[in-house]
């Protein structure tokens, strides 16, 4: 997969460089460096296996029409997501009060404009990418499910999936009964529905189902 990533990443950057001019092109040439590439390689690629709908160094505007650039924008037909890889030195330690306030206000403004901004620390991207993948999956996954599955996946089933991703281990009917205050029959029905859709799989112990877990490569089900 590593070789494929390098090839796809190079093609992604070249494609955007070829269509941009001025500062937008210059920002991409200067700004898309090691940290941004590592975010794609360690976090995005293992989940999705492609770089579709991604825009490196994507220009956005604040309430004063001041130009800003997101490290990465994910722009499928059904949503707008901004991905930021923040280094401690540049984003926290060296940030004064005015810059800190502006950073918060910018994210709030973008949220009002329909964006979902997802921040990762460079340390996590480099040393704990599995945490970043889990969080990214939690944010983007339900949107993909709603878009691809339509009415075939109920809100309750999506909540069960979110719960399965959050726990990082198998979930039992008992867990759902406690979390959502439903009876065993309902909890089992939700779980079985997700098994039938190929999103969860039962885990057997001594020929009995002991719990359910997300299927391997589940993000591939969305594509």
Beta strands, then each sheet from edge to edge (+ up, - down):
strand 1: 54-61
strand 2: 67-74
strand 3: 80-86
strand 4: 115-121
strand 5: 200-205
strand 6: 208-214
sheet 1: 1+ 2- 3+ 4+
sheet 2: 5+ 6-
end
